[in-house]
Amino acid sequence: MLFKFLFKKKKKKLQEQSVQKFDMNNWMNLTKEERLEIDFKDKNKIMRKKKALLKSIRDEYIKIKNSN
């Protein structure tokens, strides 16, 4: 059972590496404008998630502060 776990874990890592390598090849084939556009969209998506998280933390803090 231990061997099955180890081998499955190794297979998973190999698949992740091949996907990352494939993505890098695709990335390098894009034009500069396409890469900048994709980066811009990714940054905006990440910022929206961060802002939502901060807003929820602030709301929880206000609830805790008001309840005491």
C-alpha positions in Angstrom: 0.0 0.0 0.0 2.9 2.4 0.8 4.4 1.7 -2.6 1.2 2.5 -4.4 1.0 5.8 -2.6 4.5 6.7 -3.5 4.1 5.8 -7.1 0.9 7.6 -7.5 2.4 10.7 -6.0 5.4 10.6 -8.4 3.0 10.2 -11.4 1.1 13.2 -10.4 4.2 15.3 -10.1 5.4 14.2 -13.6 2.0 15.2 -15.0 2.1 18.6 -13.4 5.6 19.2 -14.7 4.6 18.3 -18.3 1.6 20.6 -18.1 3.8 23.5 -16.9 6.3 22.9 -19.6 3.6 22.8 -22.2 2.2 26.1 -20.9 5.6 27.7 -21.1 6.0 26.7 -24.7 2.6 28.1 -25.5 3.4 31.3 -23.6 6.6 31.8 -25.6 4.8 31.4 -28.9 2.4 34.3 -28.1 3.2 37.8 -29.2 4.2 40.5 -26.7 0.8 42.2 -26.9 -1.0 38.9 -26.2 1.2 38.1 -23.2 0.7 41.6 -21.8 -3.1 41.3 -22.2 -3.1 37.9 -20.5 -1.0 39.3 -17.6 -3.3 42.2 -17.3 -6.3 40.0 -17.0 -4.6 37.7 -14.5 -3.5 40.6 -12.3 -7.1 42.1 -12.3 -8.6 38.7 -11.4 -6.1 38.3 -8.5 -6.7 41.9 -7.3 -10.5 41.4 -7.3 -10.0 38.2 -5.1 -7.7 40.1 -2.7 -10.1 43.0 -2.4 -13.0 40.6 -1.7 -11.0 38.8 0.9 -10.0 42.1 2.6 -13.6 43.3 2.6 -14.8 40.1 4.2 -12.1 40.3 6.9 -13.0 43.9 7.6 -16.7 43.0 7.9 -15.9 40.2 10.3 -13.7 42.5 12.3 -16.5 45.1 12.5 -19.0 42.4 13.6 -16.6 41.2 16.4 -15.9 44.8 17.5 -19.6 45.7 17.7 -20.6 42.5 19.5 -18.1 43.3 22.4 
